[in-house]
Amino acid sequence: MVIAMGAVSARPATPVADFSTVTASPTNPPPPVGLELVVTNRQLPVLTQKLLTDLDALLLGPEAASQPADPHSRIPEAPPPSPVAHEKPPPENTRSVQGTNETAKIIESGLFTEAQLYARKLTEARRFRLENQPSSASPILLSLIQEPVPDPIARASLLELALVAQQEDQLLRALTLFSSFIEKYPDDIRVPEVLLRQGLIYRRMGAHQSALNKFYTVMTRALNMGAERLDYYQRLVLQAQVEIAETHYAQENYRESADFLARLLKLDDPGLHRSSLHLKLIRSLVAQSKTAEMIASARDFLVRYEKSNEAPEVRFLLAKALKQTGQTQEALHQVLLLLESQRQSTGQSAEIWIHWQQRTGNEIANELYKEGDFMNALLIYEHLAKLNQTPGWQLPLLYQIGLVYERLNQPQKAAQMYTQIIDREAASGTNAPNPSLRTVHEMAQWRKNFLAWHIQAEQNSRDLAPWVSSGTDAAAAP
């Protein structure tokens, strides 16, 4: 932190450097948040899960399919009723059945049909994956792939194995397994989702063009699928469009990302994370220096999502743009709205909110100070001082307020600010103060002494003025 010192008659001191850490900017955007919906299963359905549930109904009976999929529940020790199942109970320990020989013995015993046994093993592997135990799921899935299982089991097992590889962060292996699935089953209705997952993996690996190719292929393949799952495929196409916009944004291709984001925001779909997409559109416009469009988009955002976690950053960007276009009073209004606002939603992050309050106020106030607009700078500094009571935040601000009072020719108020800094430093009673705060304390002490000397010098000058005047008059008399 560098704070310039100098006489009152010198150029205005440089304001205190930015107290907050810069964490996001249009040219250095943070990683995307909340958009990989298919992978996280938060907003768009996962076709793989649906088809595995259908498989349970086909092989284990309708009663199994009606049960909720709980990743933390145990697999029932006995299979659901089936026309081909024997009435006698199964062995106590049939939860994990692996190996061709053991499989053959169990089938010969008549406890399970072959299809039922393979389905139970697949279900168990899937539950291990959902319980975040990929190392337990992999051996079961490998055994299923190696055995002559029914085609639906083979397809689902290959997909599960790819998902396990992705879960273990084995990205190249996951890509290979997904590609193997597409090659073996090109007409499978799950291919569009597999392509989408490949695109997400490619983007994570930094292969943006390959990711874009996959996302565009998702749209083509999904549109050509049957109408029986139309709703899902429409959501899958929407997800591909979102990921295309995200990929352009990650590449800093802001013209393309702004175009895609603007089109997405025109869609009336509840599955979109609209505030996050809108923020990225505003950042993309800032990066292109499209200030007028950015201001209009930011105002629209604040009308729609004023209480969202993204709102503080949008208000910061809006205030900066207004300041750059000469709309100082409107920029000041936006800053004060942010500094005076309180978080009213429990879903909002206090750290995000406070960060943007501090950064916005500090940057705009410093710009106003440099430009000589001391009254407005003082207004913001005083609001900033109320945000945080810690010495590391308040003492530099009190020093800055003291400098402003000096520029406004109010040395007594400036001296009061410097005295507060000195008194708080003394009251802390620490033997090893923060070096930065120690510097602020020393500069406050120096400026207080300088002001005392300056005030005394002016008083002496006023006291001598009558004597100088009378002496001059006497010398001028004949």
Buried (B, 14 or more C-beta within 10 A) or exposed (E): BEBEEBEBEEEBBBBBEEBBEEEBEBEEBEEBEEBBBBBEEEBBBBBBEEBBBEBBEBBBBEEBBEEEBEEEEEBBEEBBEBEEBEEEEBEEEBEBBBEEEEBEEBBEEEBBBBBBBBBBBBBBBBBBBBEEBBEBBBBBBBBBBEBEBBEBBBBBBBBBBBBBBBBBEBBEBBBEBBBBBBEEBEEBBBBBBBBBBBBBBBBBEEBBEBBBBBBBBBBEBBEEBEEEBEEBBBBBBBBBBBBBBBBBBBBEBBEBBBBBBBEBBEEEEEBBBBBBBBBBBBBBBBBBEBBEBBBEBBEBBBEEBBEBBBBBBBBBBBBBBBBEEEBBEBBBEBBBBBBEBEBEEEEBEEEBBBBBBBBBBBBBBBBBBEEEBBEBBBBBBBBBBEBBEEBEBBBBBBBBBBBBBBBEEEBEEBBBBBBBBBEBBEEEEEEEBBEBBEBBBBBBBEBBEBBEEBEEEEEEEEEEEEEEEEEEEEEEEE
